Amino acid sequence: MRPALVVAAGIVLGELAVWAERAGLDVPLLPASWVYAGGESGARSLLGAIASSTIGVAGTTFSITVAALSLASGQMGPRLLRNFTRDAGNQLALGIFLGTFAYALVVLRTVRSVDETPFVPHLGVTGALLGALLCVGTLIWFVHHVATGINVETVINLVHEDLREALARLTFDRPDPAAPREPPRGHPVTAREGGYLRALDEAALSDWAEQRGAVVVLLVRPGDYVFPGAPVAEVSPAASAGDAAAPVRAALSLGVRQAAGQDLEFTVRQLVEVAVRALSPGINDPFTAMAVLERLGATLCELAPRHLAGPIVLRSGRAVLHRRAIGYDGLCDAMFHMIRQNADGSAAVLIRLLEVLTDVLAVEASSGRRAALRRHADLALATGRAGLQDPAGVADLNARHDSFLRATASTGSP
């Protein structure tokens, strides 16, 4: 969208420059010596050179960028490439190159020789020169921006910021009410189309259930893949089930890819993918995996005073919507399981995992959450004992686990 707007602006500016020239307007912001004073032949050559060079630089630069991003995707995962494509700086750089090209073409078409009606848009040619200088500066900035943008530490920080935003949006200061009992069984509602559940309009569905005196039990949650014809909800009583298909389906927003809007695990999985790829034999970069573990630990520390969404939605004191909500155990599983499984031969990563868990334990007061941290610490120790061949590494791992246990005892057992 941004490149298209910049190109449109270039076309409009070209037309305005030609109109100002024909109207005989002066431009007080520019010294007279800066305004192009050559003839028709020079104007044609200059505008043609600017147009051809800017479109050539745009194509070459972005071809190189795509190649660099393709190499980077092998290390960090192809799903992170949209972080680069949606970057405002990249889009504006492309727009400036193409906008200057469009501007030069618009002005070039108005140049007339003596054989025709003579006209040389001096202001328009001057604007093209300024646009060319802007393109030079943009090219220098863009090379630096891409070089830093594909750096793995930069990518990890960007995804971590997305995770922090999702955490602030999807967690609460006060706990939601707990489910009073098992959700009732009801009439199933099936999906007509397939795709990833990107968003769920729980408010509208809860309002409908309250008006009808019904109870809706959701069988899917944001991030799940919904199969065509598969049940997505159950509605009771049976009298309300016949009218439930339309509101239930309308509340589901499906797409071809996942989204972080209501899916906290989505951003977690993006970070985990970077760590898992770093631990592959072809890359073997434990430091990247350790950096990911540190961001995940920071996320859990920020989550300590907050609460995840509960399993029910109340209306007038009655549970009208039962939903599948991720709990602390499930979030920790998404964070640590795959990293631990792929780090079975890396003492450094497993040791750092235990250190991160120990640091999180120091700020977490909930006994249930502390039990989840203890479970992952025990799993890390078991993985290291089974997979590590270095006795010194095993000894260090045991020492870190003992430190975790001492921290557990000093702050109260989970």
C-alpha positions in Angstrom: 0.0 0.0 0.0 2.8 2.5 0.9 4.7 2.0 -2.4 1.5 2.6 -4.4 0.8 5.8 -2.4 4.4 7.1 -3.0 4.1 6.3 -6.7 0.8 8.1 -6.9 2.4 11.1 -5.1 5.2 11.1 -7.7 2.8 11.2 -10.5 0.9 14.1 -8.9 4.1 16.0 -8.2 5.2 15.6 -11.8 1.9 17.0 -13.1 2.1 19.9 -10.6 5.7 20.7 -11.6 4.7 20.9 -15.3 1.6 23.0 -14.5 3.7 25.4 -12.4 6.1 25.7 -15.3 3.4 26.5 -17.8 1.7 28.9 -15.5 5.0 30.8 -15.0 5.1 30.4 -11.3 8.3 31.0 -9.3 9.6 28.7 -6.6 10.9 31.0 -3.8 12.2 28.1 -1.8 14.9 27.3 -4.4 17.8 29.6 -5.4 17.7 30.5 -9.1 21.1 28.8 -9.6 19.6 25.5 -8.5 16.9 25.5 -11.1 17.7 23.6 -14.3 18.5 26.0 -17.1 19.4 23.7 -20.0 17.6 23.0 -23.2 15.4 20.3 -24.5 18.1 17.8 -25.4 19.7 17.9 -22.0 16.3 17.7 -20.3 15.5 14.5 -22.2 18.8 12.9 -21.5 18.7 13.8 -17.8 15.1 12.6 -17.2 15.8 9.4 -19.2 18.9 8.7 -17.2 17.1 9.2 -13.9 14.1 7.1 -14.9 16.2 4.2 -16.2 18.7 4.2 -13.3 16.0 4.4 -10.5 14.0 1.5 -11.9 17.2 -0.5 -12.4 18.4 0.2 -8.9 15.0 -0.7 -7.5 14.9 -4.1 -9.3 18.5 -5.0 -8.5 18.3 -3.9 -4.8 15.2 -5.8 -4.1 16.4 -8.9 -6.0 19.5 -8.9 -3.7 17.2 -8.4 -0.7 15.0 -11.4 -1.6 18.1 -13.5 -2.0 19.4 -12.4 1.4 16.0 -13.0 3.0 15.9 -16.5 1.5 19.2 -17.3 3.1 18.0 -15.8 6.4 14.7 -17.8 6.3 16.8 -21.0 6.4 18.1 -19.9 9.8 15.1 -18.2 11.3 12.1 -19.7 9.5 10.0 -18.6 6.5 7.1 -17.5 8.7 9.3 -14.6 10.0 9.7 -13.2 6.5 6.5 -11.2 6.7 8.2 -9.2 9.4 10.4 -7.9 6.7 7.7 -7.5 4.0 5.5 -5.4 6.3 8.4 -3.2 7.5 7.4 0.4 6.8 11.0 1.4 5.9 11.4 -1.3 3.3 8.0 -0.3 1.7 8.9 3.4 1.7 12.3 2.7 0.1 10.6 0.8 -2.7 8.1 3.6 -3.1 10.8 6.3 -3.3 12.6 4.4 -6.1 9.4 3.7 -8.1 7.9 7.2 -7.3 11.0 8.9 -8.7 10.8 6.7 -11.8 7.1 7.6 -12.3 7.8 11.3 -11.7 10.6 11.4 -14.3 8.3 9.7 -16.9 5.5 12.2 -16.3 7.8 15.1 -16.7 9.7 13.5 -19.7 6.5 13.2 -21.7 6.0 17.0 -21.7 9.4 18.0 -23.1 9.0 19.5 -26.6 11.7 20.4 -29.1 11.9 23.4 -31.4 10.3 21.3 -34.2 7.3 20.9 -32.0 5.8 23.4 -29.6 8.9 24.2 -27.6 8.6 23.5 -23.9 11.2 22.5 -21.3 9.9 22.0 -17.7 12.8 23.5 -15.8 11.0 23.0 -12.4 10.1 19.5 -13.3 13.7 18.6 -14.2 15.0 20.2 -11.1 12.5 18.1 -9.1 13.8 15.0 -10.8 17.4 15.9 -9.8 16.3 16.3 -6.2 14.5 12.9 -6.4 17.6 11.3 -7.7 19.6 12.6 -4.8 16.9 11.4 -2.5 17.2 7.9 -4.1 21.0 7.9 -3.4 20.4 8.6 0.3 17.6 6.0 0.4 19.9 3.4 -1.2 22.6 4.0 1.5 20.0 3.8 4.3 18.3 0.7 2.8 21.5 -1.3 2.6 22.2 -0.6 6.2 18.6 -1.3 7.2 18.5 -4.7 5.5 21.9 -5.7 6.9 20.7 -5.0 10.4 17.1 -6.2 9.8 18.2 -9.8 9.0 20.5 -10.0 12.0 19.2 -12.8 14.3 19.4 -10.7 17.4 17.2 -8.0 15.8 14.7 -10.6 14.6 14.5 -12.1 18.1 13.9 -8.7 19.7 11.2 -7.8 17.1 9.3 -11.1 17.8 9.8 -10.6 21.5 8.2 -7.2 21.3 5.3 -8.8 19.4 5.0 -11.3 22.2 5.0 -8.6 24.8 2.2 -6.8 23.0 0.2 -10.0 22.8 0.8 -10.6 26.5 -0.5 -7.2 27.4 -3.5 -7.6 25.2 -4.5 -11.1 26.1 -3.9 -11.2 29.9 -5.7 -9.4 32.7 -5.1 -7.8 36.1 -7.7 -10.0 37.7 -8.5 -13.7 37.3 -11.5 -14.8 35.3 -14.0 -17.0 37.1 -13.3 -20.7 37.1 -15.7 -23.1 35.4 -18.3 -24.2 38.0 -18.6 -27.7 36.4 -17.9 -29.7 33.3 -19.4 -28.0 30.2 -22.7 -29.5 29.1 -23.0 -31.6 26.1 -25.2 -30.2 23.3 -26.0 -30.3 19.6 -22.9 -30.0 17.4 -22.4 -27.1 15.0 -20.0 -27.8 12.1 -17.8 -25.5 10.0 -18.6 -25.0 6.3 -15.1 -24.0 5.4 -11.6 -24.9 6.5 -8.7 -22.7 7.6 -6.9 -21.4 10.6 -9.0 -19.7 13.2 -7.5 -16.3 13.3 -10.1 -14.5 15.5 -13.2 -15.3 17.5 -15.9 -12.8 18.3 -16.7 -14.1 21.8 -18.7 -11.0 22.8 -21.2 -11.4 20.0 -21.6 -15.1 20.6 -22.0 -14.6 24.4 -24.7 -12.0 23.8 -26.6 -14.3 21.4 -26.4 -17.1 24.0 -27.7 -14.8 26.7 -30.6 -13.7 24.7 -31.6 -17.3 23.8 -30.9 -18.7 27.2 -28.4 -21.1 25.6 -25.0 -22.4 26.5 -22.3 -22.5 23.8 -19.3 -24.8 24.2 -16.5 -24.0 21.8 -14.4 -26.9 20.6 -11.7 -24.8 18.9 -9.7 -21.8 19.9 -7.7 -19.2 17.9 -4.7 -20.8 16.3 -6.4 -24.2 15.6 -6.9 -25.4 12.1 -10.6 -25.9 11.4 -11.5 -28.7 9.0 -14.6 -28.4 6.8 -17.5 -30.3 8.2 -15.8 -30.8 11.6 -17.7 -29.7 14.8 -16.6 -26.4 16.1 -19.1 -25.9 18.9 -21.9 -27.6 20.9 -25.1 -25.7 21.8 -27.7 -26.6 24.4 -30.6 -26.8 25.0 -31.7 -28.5 21.8 -34.4 -25.8 21.2 -31.7 -23.2 20.7 -29.4 -25.5 18.7 -31.3 -25.1 15.4 -30.6 -21.3 15.3 -27.0 -21.5 16.5 -25.3 -22.4 13.2 -25.4 -18.9 11.7 -24.1 -16.9 14.8 -21.4 -19.5 15.6 -20.1 -19.5 12.1 -20.2 -15.7 11.9 -18.2 -15.5 15.1 -15.3 -17.5 13.5 -12.8 -15.6 11.4 -10.8 -18.2 9.3 -7.8 -17.6 7.1 -5.0 -19.4 5.3 -2.4 -18.5 8.0 -2.3 -18.0 11.7 -2.5 -14.6 13.4 -1.3 -13.2 16.7 -4.4 -11.2 17.4 -6.0 -13.7 19.9 -3.4 -16.5 19.8 -0.7 -16.1 22.4 1.0 -19.3 21.4 1.5 -18.0 17.8 4.3 -15.5 18.7 5.8 -18.0 21.2 6.1 -20.6 18.4 7.8 -18.0 16.2 10.5 -17.5 18.8 10.7 -21.3 19.4 11.2 -21.9 15.7 14.3 -19.6 15.7 15.8 -21.6 18.6 14.9 -25.0 17.1 16.5 -24.1 13.7 19.6 -22.8 15.5 20.0 -26.2 17.2 19.8 -28.1 14.0 23.0 -29.9 12.9 23.3 -27.7 9.8 23.4 -24.5 11.8 24.5 -25.6 15.3 24.2 -22.1 17.0 23.5 -22.7 20.7 23.9 -19.0 21.5 20.8 -18.1 19.4 18.8 -20.7 21.3 20.0 -19.3 24.6 19.0 -15.8 23.5 15.5 -17.2 22.8 15.3 -18.8 26.2 16.2 -15.5 27.8 13.3 -13.8 26.0 10.9 -16.5 26.9 12.0 -16.3 30.6 11.5 -12.5 30.5 8.0 -13.1 29.1 7.1 -15.4 32.0 8.4 -12.9 34.5 6.1 -10.2 33.0 3.3 -12.7 33.2 3.8 -13.4 36.9 1.5 -10.6 38.2 -1.1 -11.1 35.4 -3.8 -13.7 34.6 -4.6 -15.7 31.5 -8.2 -15.8 30.1 -10.5 -18.2 32.0 -12.5 -21.1 30.5 -16.0 -19.4 30.7 -17.7 -16.1 29.9 -20.4 -15.0 32.2 -23.6 -13.0 31.4 -25.9 -12.0 34.3 -24.0 -14.4 36.6 -24.6 -17.4 34.2 -21.9 -19.2 32.2 -23.1 -18.8 28.6 -19.9 -19.6 26.8 -17.3 -22.3 27.5 -14.1 -21.8 25.6 -10.8 -23.6 25.2 -8.3 -21.3 26.9 -4.5 -21.8 27.1 -3.2 -22.2 30.7 0.1 -21.6 32.2 1.1 -25.2 31.8 0.3 -25.2 28.1 2.1 -21.9 27.6 5.3 -23.3 29.2 4.9 -26.5 27.2 4.8 -24.4 24.0 7.9 -22.5 25.1 10.2 -25.2 26.3 9.2 -28.7 25.0 10.6 -28.4 21.5 13.7 -26.5 22.6 14.5 -29.1 25.2 13.9 -32.0 22.9 16.3 -30.5 20.2 18.9 -29.6 22.8 19.4 -33.1 24.1 23.1 -33.0 23.1 23.8 -29.4 24.1 24.8 -28.9 27.7 25.0 -25.2 27.3 21.4 -24.8 26.2 20.0 -27.2 28.9 22.0 -25.4 31.6 20.7 -22.0 30.4 17.2 -23.4 30.4 17.6 -24.4 34.1 19.0 -20.9 34.9 16.1 -19.2 33.2 13.6 -21.4 35.1 15.4 -20.5 38.3 15.1 -16.8 37.6 11.4 -17.1 36.7 10.8 -19.0 39.9 12.2 -16.1 41.9 9.4 -13.8 40.7 6.5 -16.3 40.5 4.4 -16.6 43.6 1.6 -18.9 42.4 2.0 -22.5 43.6 0.4 -24.0 40.5 2.7 -22.0 38.2 5.8 -22.9 40.3 4.8 -26.6 39.9 4.9 -26.2 36.1 8.3 -24.6 36.3 9.5 -27.5 38.5 8.2 -30.0 35.9 10.2 -28.4 33.1 13.3 -28.3 35.3 13.0 -32.0 36.0 12.5 -32.7 32.3 15.6 -30.7 31.4 17.6 -32.7 33.9 16.3 -36.0 32.6 17.0 -35.0 29.0 20.6 -34.0 29.8 21.3 -37.2 31.8 20.0 -39.3 28.9 21.6 -37.4 26.0 24.8 -35.7 27.1 28.1 -37.6 26.6 30.2 -35.1 28.5 30.5 -36.0 32.3 31.4 -32.4 33.1 28.3 -31.1 31.3 26.2 -33.6 33.2 27.8 -32.4 36.5 27.1 -28.8 35.7 23.5 -29.6 34.8 23.0 -31.4 38.1 24.5 -28.4 39.9 22.0 -26.0 38.2 19.1 -28.3 39.0 20.2 -28.3 42.7 20.2 -24.5 42.6 16.7 -24.6 41.2 15.6 -26.9 44.1 17.3 -24.7 46.6 15.4 -21.7 45.2 12.2 -23.7 45.4 12.8 -24.5 49.0 13.8 -20.9 50.0 10.6 -19.4 48.6 8.2 -22.2 49.5 7.6 -25.5 47.8 5.1 -25.5 44.9 
